Amino acid sequence: MATLTIRNLDETVKRRLQVRAALNGRSMEAEARAILSALVEDAPKTPAPEEDLGAAIRKLFAPLGGVELKIPPRRKSHRPIPTFD
């Protein structure tokens, strides 16, 4: 689990969190976790991208045309093949 540290919290906010936690029978940490979870659940969902990054790049550069690279043939190595005897 992740750890979150909140610095410079206004004393009034801290006190209200303590009171709210006590009213709900939770620790301040549990109350903060519950509040954050509820806020994140209610937030609008981020839509999934329609295409992956590779497809987006391909679509962006397709009008410029492709590049055909000449691939040189492989050459044999001059080193001997090792044996593991």
Order of alpha helices (4+ residues) and beta strands (2+ residues): alpha-alpha-alpha
